[in-house]
Amino acid sequence: MATLYEFVGARPVGRPQGFIAQLGAVVRQHRADVRERRRIERELSTYTDRELGDLGISREDIPAIARGTFRR
């Protein structure tokens, strides 16, 4: 299992504030990623089944597309 330092990609520093700042940056980035995934899901959910079909996707593909794991 990865340590917290490995998780945030940081090296231990002499001052704890450096680690806290890096951890805060990771949390902010994660929240931004979640917001972007939700925005993509909302937008694709407004399309009709026909429009999604024209794009070559189905409604069930939307979560994978938002996560970036969609494969054809």
Long-range contacts (C-beta under 8 A, 24 or more apart in sequence): 37-66, 37-67, 38-66, 40-65, 40-66, 41-66
